[in-house]
Each structure stands twice: as C-alpha cells, then as structure tokens.
C-alpha cells in the first residue's frame, strides 16, 4: 500500500470538495482524509494501490461541479502499520 499527501488550491472550500473526495475515495478503495486548511487549500491524505492513487489524483484535479481547482501539489509519504487509515474521512 502506498500513501500520498496532496494539497489542492483554487476555489475548493464551500463547494462540496471534501465530500466529493470521500465519495470518490470510497469508490476506489482509498483511505485517508480531506480537511480544509486555514489558507483556503484542502489537504488530502491518500492510501491505496498505485492504480487507485493515480485515479484519485486525477479526480482531485477535477473536483465537484462548483469547484475551480487551480492546482494540486502531491508528495509521497511513508506511513507505518498503525498510521495507515482504515477509512476515508472528512474534517
């Protein structure tokens, strides 16, 4: 299982972006979280197979209908056993 952290910026708060992430992640079998940051970005933690993560990153670039994604910064991260989330949550 691989993990990534992504920071999504643009018009991504107040438009259903986190719920969009949760729905798509659950469809793909990806675990993690999507949380709003004080600076207007959304932080997204993703853990899953390489194919699922690739599909999820593509989805992050699209977002829901009312979002206007200006960009997505992605970084691979290493998480150990107990650190890997078992579900996808929003905060």
C-alpha positions in Angstrom: 0.0 0.0 0.0 1.3 3.4 -1.0 0.4 6.8 0.7 0.4 10.3 -0.6 -0.5 13.8 0.6 -2.0 16.3 -1.7 -2.7 20.0 -1.2 -5.4 21.3 -3.5 -5.8 25.0 -4.2 -8.3 27.2 -6.0 -12.0 27.5 -5.2 -12.1 24.3 -3.2 -13.7 25.2 0.1 -17.5 25.6 0.4 -18.2 23.8 -2.8 -18.5 20.2 -1.6 -14.9 19.3 -2.4 -14.3 17.2 0.7 -17.4 15.2 0.2 -16.5 14.7 -3.4 -13.1 13.3 -2.2 -14.7 11.0 0.3 -17.2 9.6 -2.3 -14.5 9.0 -5.0 -12.0 7.6 -2.5 -14.5 5.0 -1.2 -15.4 4.0 -4.8 -11.7 3.4 -5.4 -10.9 1.7 -2.1 -8.6 4.6 -1.0 -8.3 5.5 2.7 -7.3 8.8 4.2 -8.8 12.2 4.8 -9.7 15.5 3.3 -9.6 18.6 5.6 -9.9 22.3 5.0 -6.8 24.4 5.8 -6.9 28.0 7.1 -5.2 29.3 4.0 -8.1 28.1 1.7 -6.5 24.8 0.5 -7.7 21.3 1.1 -5.2 18.7 2.4 -5.9 15.2 1.2 -4.2 12.1 2.6 -4.5 9.1 0.3 -3.5 5.5 0.9 -4.2 2.6 -1.5 -2.9 0.8 -4.5 -0.8 2.6 -7.2 -3.7 2.4 -9.7 -6.3 3.7 -7.2 -4.0 6.6 -6.1 -3.4 7.6 -9.7 -7.2 7.6 -10.4 -7.7 9.6 -7.2 -5.1 12.2 -8.1 -6.9 12.6 -11.5 -10.1 13.1 -9.6 -8.5 15.8 -7.3 -7.7 17.8 -10.4 -11.3 17.8 -11.5 -13.2 18.2 -8.3 -17.0 18.6 -8.0 -19.0 20.8 -10.4 -18.8 24.1 -8.4 -15.0 23.8 -7.6 -12.4 25.6 -9.6 -9.2 23.6 -9.0 -6.1 25.8 -9.7 -3.6 23.2 -8.9 -2.7 20.1 -6.9 0.7 19.6 -5.2 1.4 15.9 -4.4 4.1 14.3 -2.2 4.6 10.6 -1.5 4.8 9.8 2.2 5.8 6.7 4.3 3.3 5.6 6.9 3.8 2.6 9.1 1.1 0.0 10.0 -0.9 1.7 12.7 -0.6 5.1 11.0 -2.4 3.9 7.8 -6.0 5.0 8.0 -8.7 2.3 7.6 -11.4 4.6 6.1 -11.7 7.9 4.3 -13.0 10.8 6.5 -13.5 14.5 6.2 -12.8 17.1 8.8 
